[in-house]
Amino acid sequence: MTENEIQEAILQVCKVSGNDSDFNVVRFYVLCDRLVELGAAAEREECADMADATGDPDLADAIRARGHKL
């Protein structure tokens, strides 16, 4: 699923049926970005756990460190 498809799906879930009032687009995109970040963080942690399980703590640390870069 692409980022655009995720945004469209969330928009459909958040949309009130029959209501054409203003929609806070900025907050919507902030929410979408946060959901993408959470998914990436979860995937990173799974990869790091797999590296730990194979006995490569340096690789696991490097994977986890990617989440701390600005």
N, CA, C and O atoms as a GROMACS GRO file, in nm:
protein
  280
    1MET      N    1   0.085  -0.117   0.000
    1MET     CA    2   0.000   0.000   0.000
    1MET      C    3   0.090   0.124   0.000
    1MET      O    4   0.181   0.135   0.082
    2THR      N    5   0.064   0.214  -0.090
    2THR     CA    6   0.145   0.336  -0.098
    2THR      C    7   0.099   0.437   0.008
    2THR      O    8  -0.008   0.422   0.068
    3GLU      N    9   0.181   0.539   0.030
    3GLU     CA   10   0.145   0.643   0.127
    3GLU      C   11   0.016   0.714   0.083
    3GLU      O   12  -0.069   0.746   0.166
    4ASN      N   13   0.004   0.737  -0.046
    4ASN     CA   14  -0.117   0.803  -0.097
    4ASN      C   15  -0.241   0.715  -0.075
    4ASN      O   16  -0.347   0.767  -0.040
    5GLU      N   17  -0.229   0.586  -0.095
    5GLU     CA   18  -0.341   0.495  -0.071
    5GLU      C   19  -0.379   0.492   0.077
    5GLU      O   20  -0.497   0.485   0.111
    6ILE      N   21  -0.278   0.499   0.164
    6ILE     CA   22  -0.305   0.503   0.308
    6ILE      C   23  -0.382   0.629   0.343
    6ILE      O   24  -0.479   0.624   0.419
    7GLN      N   25  -0.339   0.743   0.287
    7GLN     CA   26  -0.407   0.869   0.314
    7GLN      C   27  -0.552   0.865   0.266
    7GLN      O   28  -0.642   0.912   0.336
    8GLU      N   29  -0.574   0.809   0.149
    8GLU     CA   30  -0.711   0.799   0.096
    8GLU      C   31  -0.797   0.710   0.186
    8GLU      O   32  -0.913   0.742   0.212
    9ALA      N   33  -0.741   0.599   0.232
    9ALA     CA   34  -0.816   0.507   0.318
    9ALA      C   35  -0.852   0.573   0.451
    9ALA      O   36  -0.964   0.560   0.499
   10ILE      N   37  -0.756   0.646   0.508
   10ILE     CA   38  -0.783   0.715   0.635
   10ILE      C   39  -0.888   0.822   0.614
   10ILE      O   40  -0.977   0.840   0.697
   11LEU      N   41  -0.879   0.894   0.503
   11LEU     CA   42  -0.976   0.997   0.472
   11LEU      C   43  -1.116   0.938   0.465
   11LEU      O   44  -1.211   0.998   0.516
   12GLN      N   45  -1.130   0.823   0.402
   12GLN     CA   46  -1.261   0.760   0.392
   12GLN      C   47  -1.314   0.718   0.529
   12GLN      O   48  -1.434   0.729   0.556
   13VAL      N   49  -1.225   0.672   0.615
   13VAL     CA   50  -1.266   0.633   0.750
   13VAL      C   51  -1.308   0.754   0.831
   13VAL      O   52  -1.404   0.748   0.908
   14CYS      N   53  -1.236   0.866   0.815
   14CYS     CA   54  -1.262   0.987   0.894
   14CYS      C   55  -1.380   1.068   0.842
   14CYS      O   56  -1.436   1.151   0.914
   15LYS      N   57  -1.417   1.046   0.720
   15LYS     CA   58  -1.522   1.127   0.657
   15LYS      C   59  -1.659   1.095   0.717
   15LYS      O   60  -1.696   0.978   0.732
   16VAL      N   61  -1.731   1.197   0.751
   16VAL     CA   62  -1.865   1.180   0.805
   16VAL      C   63  -1.962   1.175   0.687
   16VAL      O   64  -1.965   1.267   0.605
   17SER      N   65  -2.038   1.070   0.679
   17SER     CA   66  -2.131   1.053   0.567
   17SER      C   67  -2.230   1.168   0.558
   17SER      O   68  -2.293   1.204   0.657
   18GLY      N   69  -2.242   1.227   0.438
   18GLY     CA   70  -2.338   1.333   0.415
   18GLY      C   71  -2.294   1.469   0.466
   18GLY      O   72  -2.372   1.564   0.463
   19ASN      N   73  -2.171   1.479   0.512
   19ASN     CA   74  -2.121   1.606   0.567
   19ASN      C   75  -2.014   1.661   0.475
   19ASN      O   76  -1.910   1.599   0.457
   20ASP      N   77  -2.039   1.778   0.416
   20ASP     CA   78  -1.943   1.840   0.325
   20ASP      C   79  -1.875   1.961   0.389
   20ASP      O   80  -1.829   2.050   0.318
   21SER      N   81  -1.868   1.964   0.521
   21SER     CA   82  -1.808   2.078   0.589
   21SER      C   83  -1.656   2.076   0.572
   21SER      O   84  -1.599   1.981   0.519
   22ASP      N   85  -1.593   2.182   0.620
   22ASP     CA   86  -1.448   2.193   0.611
   22ASP      C   87  -1.382   2.076   0.684
   22ASP      O   88  -1.431   2.026   0.785
   23PHE      N   89  -1.271   2.036   0.629
   23PHE     CA   90  -1.195   1.924   0.684
   23PHE      C   91  -1.055   1.976   0.713
   23PHE      O   92  -0.995   2.039   0.626
   24ASN      N   93  -1.001   1.952   0.830
   24ASN     CA   94  -0.869   2.002   0.867
   24ASN      C   95  -0.763   1.917   0.796
   24ASN      O   96  -0.718   1.815   0.848
   25VAL      N   97  -0.723   1.962   0.678
   25VAL     CA   98  -0.629   1.888   0.595
   25VAL      C   99  -0.491   1.881   0.659
   25VAL      O  100  -0.424   1.778   0.651
   26VAL      N  101  -0.448   1.989   0.722
   26VAL     CA  102  -0.316   1.990   0.784
   26VAL      C  103  -0.306   1.883   0.892
   26VAL      O  104  -0.210   1.806   0.896
   27ARG      N  105  -0.405   1.880   0.979
   27ARG     CA  106  -0.403   1.777   1.086
   27ARG      C  107  -0.415   1.637   1.029
   27ARG      O  108  -0.357   1.543   1.082
   28PHE      N  109  -0.491   1.623   0.920
   28PHE     CA  110  -0.503   1.494   0.854
   28PHE      C  111  -0.367   1.444   0.806
   28PHE      O  112  -0.331   1.329   0.829
   29TYR      N  113  -0.290   1.532   0.740
   29TYR     CA  114  -0.159   1.491   0.691
   29TYR      C  115  -0.060   1.468   0.805
   29TYR      O  116   0.027   1.382   0.793
   30VAL      N  117  -0.072   1.542   0.914
   30VAL     CA  118   0.012   1.517   1.031
   30VAL      C  119  -0.018   1.378   1.085
   30VAL      O  120   0.074   1.304   1.120
   31LEU      N  121  -0.145   1.342   1.093
   31LEU     CA  122  -0.184   1.208   1.139
   31LEU      C  123  -0.128   1.102   1.047
   31LEU      O  124  -0.073   1.002   1.094
   32CYS      N  125  -0.141   1.122   0.917
   32CYS     CA  126  -0.088   1.024   0.821
   32CYS      C  127   0.063   1.007   0.837
   32CYS      O  128   0.113   0.895   0.837
   33ASP      N  129   0.134   1.118   0.850
   33ASP     CA  130   0.279   1.111   0.868
   33ASP      C  131   0.316   1.036   0.994
   33ASP      O  132   0.411   0.958   0.995
   34ARG      N  133   0.241   1.059   1.100
   34ARG     CA  134   0.269   0.989   1.227
   34ARG      C  135   0.244   0.840   1.214
   34ARG      O  136   0.319   0.759   1.268
   35LEU      N  137   0.138   0.803   1.144
   35LEU     CA  138   0.110   0.661   1.123
   35LEU      C  139   0.221   0.594   1.042
   35LEU      O  140   0.258   0.480   1.070
   36VAL      N  141   0.272   0.663   0.942
   36VAL     CA  142   0.384   0.611   0.863
   36VAL      C  143   0.507   0.593   0.953
   36VAL      O  144   0.575   0.491   0.944
   37GLU      N  145   0.535   0.691   1.038
   37GLU     CA  146   0.648   0.682   1.130
   37GLU      C  147   0.634   0.562   1.224
   37GLU      O  148   0.730   0.489   1.248
   38LEU      N  149   0.513   0.542   1.276
   38LEU     CA  150   0.490   0.430   1.367
   38LEU      C  151   0.512   0.297   1.296
   38LEU      O  152   0.570   0.204   1.353
   39GLY      N  153   0.466   0.288   1.172
   39GLY     CA  154   0.485   0.164   1.096
   39GLY      C  155   0.633   0.139   1.069
   39GLY      O  156   0.679   0.026   1.079
   40ALA      N  157   0.706   0.244   1.034
   40ALA     CA  158   0.849   0.230   1.007
   40ALA      C  159   0.923   0.189   1.134
   40ALA      O  160   1.014   0.106   1.130
   41ALA      N  161   0.885   0.248   1.247
   41ALA     CA  162   0.949   0.214   1.374
   41ALA      C  163   0.925   0.068   1.411
   41ALA      O  164   1.015   0.000   1.459
   42ALA      N  165   0.804   0.022   1.389
   42ALA     CA  166   0.772  -0.118   1.420
   42ALA      C  167   0.851  -0.212   1.330
   42ALA      O  168   0.901  -0.315   1.375
   43GLU      N  169   0.862  -0.178   1.202
   43GLU     CA  170   0.937  -0.261   1.109
   43GLU      C  171   1.086  -0.262   1.145
   43GLU      O  172   1.151  -0.366   1.140
   44ARG      N  173   1.139  -0.144   1.181
   44ARG     CA  174   1.279  -0.136   1.223
   44ARG      C  175   1.306  -0.224   1.344
   44ARG      O  176   1.407  -0.295   1.349
   45GLU      N  177   1.215  -0.220   1.441
   45GLU     CA  178   1.235  -0.300   1.562
   45GLU      C  179   1.230  -0.450   1.531
   45GLU      O  180   1.306  -0.527   1.589
   46GLU      N  181   1.140  -0.490   1.442
   46GLU     CA  182   1.135  -0.632   1.401
   46GLU      C  183   1.267  -0.675   1.337
   46GLU      O  184   1.318  -0.783   1.366
   47CYS      N  185   1.320  -0.590   1.250
   47CYS     CA  186   1.448  -0.620   1.185
   47CYS      C  187   1.561  -0.628   1.288
   47CYS      O  188   1.645  -0.717   1.282
   48ALA      N  189   1.562  -0.535   1.383
   48ALA     CA  190   1.664  -0.535   1.487
   48ALA      C  191   1.653  -0.660   1.574
   48ALA      O  192   1.754  -0.718   1.613
   49ASP      N  193   1.531  -0.700   1.604
   49ASP     CA  194   1.510  -0.823   1.682
   49ASP      C  195   1.565  -0.945   1.608
   49ASP      O  196   1.623  -1.035   1.668
   50MET      N  197   1.545  -0.946   1.477
   50MET     CA  198   1.598  -1.058   1.397
   50MET      C  199   1.751  -1.056   1.399
   50MET      O  200   1.814  -1.162   1.406
   51ALA      N  201   1.811  -0.938   1.392
   51ALA     CA  202   1.957  -0.928   1.399
   51ALA      C  203   2.007  -0.975   1.535
   51ALA      O  204   2.108  -1.044   1.544
   52ASP      N  205   1.935  -0.938   1.641
   52ASP     CA  206   1.971  -0.986   1.776
   52ASP      C  207   1.965  -1.138   1.781
   52ASP      O  208   2.054  -1.203   1.837
   53ALA      N  209   1.861  -1.194   1.723
   53ALA     CA  210   1.841  -1.339   1.727
   53ALA      C  211   1.951  -1.414   1.650
   53ALA      O  212   1.982  -1.528   1.683
   54THR      N  213   2.008  -1.350   1.550
   54THR     CA  214   2.115  -1.415   1.474
   54THR      C  215   2.252  -1.389   1.536
   54THR      O  216   2.354  -1.436   1.484
   55GLY      N  217   2.255  -1.315   1.647
   55GLY     CA  218   2.380  -1.291   1.718
   55GLY      C  219   2.462  -1.176   1.663
   55GLY      O  220   2.584  -1.176   1.677
   56ASP      N  221   2.397  -1.080   1.601
   56ASP     CA  222   2.468  -0.964   1.546
   56ASP      C  223   2.420  -0.836   1.615
   56ASP      O  224   2.341  -0.761   1.557
   57PRO      N  225   2.467  -0.811   1.738
   57PRO     CA  226   2.420  -0.693   1.811
   57PRO      C  227   2.461  -0.561   1.746
   57PRO      O  228   2.392  -0.461   1.760
   58ASP      N  229   2.575  -0.561   1.674
   58ASP     CA  230   2.617  -0.437   1.606
   58ASP      C  231   2.516  -0.399   1.498
   58ASP      O  232   2.481  -0.282   1.484
   59LEU      N  233   2.470  -0.497   1.422
   59LEU     CA  234   2.370  -0.471   1.318
   59LEU      C  235   2.239  -0.426   1.382
   59LEU      O  236   2.175  -0.332   1.333
   60ALA      N  237   2.200  -0.491   1.490
   60ALA     CA  238   2.076  -0.453   1.559
   60ALA      C  239   2.085  -0.308   1.609
   60ALA      O  240   1.989  -0.232   1.596
   61ASP      N  241   2.199  -0.272   1.666
   61ASP     CA  242   2.217  -0.134   1.713
   61ASP      C  243   2.211  -0.035   1.596
   61ASP      O  244   2.153   0.073   1.610
   62ALA      N  245   2.271  -0.071   1.483
   62ALA     CA  246   2.270   0.017   1.366
   62ALA      C  247   2.128   0.037   1.314
   62ALA      O  248   2.090   0.147   1.274
   63ILE      N  249   2.050  -0.071   1.314
   63ILE     CA  250   1.911  -0.062   1.268
   63ILE      C  251   1.831   0.029   1.361
   63ILE      O  252   1.756   0.115   1.315
   64ARG      N  253   1.847   0.008   1.490
   64ARG     CA  254   1.773   0.090   1.586
   64ARG      C  255   1.815   0.237   1.578
   64ARG      O  256   1.732   0.326   1.595
   65ALA      N  257   1.942   0.262   1.553
   65ALA     CA  258   1.993   0.399   1.545
   65ALA      C  259   1.930   0.476   1.429
   65ALA      O  260   1.921   0.599   1.435
   66ARG      N  261   1.887   0.408   1.326
   66ARG     CA  262   1.825   0.477   1.213
   66ARG      C  263   1.700   0.553   1.256
   66ARG      O  264   1.665   0.654   1.195
   67GLY      N  265   1.634   0.507   1.359
   67GLY     CA  266   1.514   0.576   1.409
   67GLY      C  267   1.545   0.700   1.488
   67GLY      O  268   1.455   0.778   1.518
   68HIS      N  269   1.671   0.721   1.523
   68HIS     CA  270   1.709   0.836   1.605
   68HIS      C  271   1.773   0.948   1.524
   68HIS      O  272   1.811   1.051   1.579
   69LYS      N  273   1.786   0.926   1.392
   69LYS     CA  274   1.847   1.029   1.307
   69LYS      C  275   1.745   1.137   1.278
   69LYS      O  276   1.626   1.108   1.263
   70LEU      N  277   1.789   1.259   1.268
   70LEU     CA  278   1.701   1.373   1.236
   70LEU      C  279   1.712   1.404   1.089
   70LEU      O  280   1.646   1.496   1.041
   0.00000   0.00000   0.00000
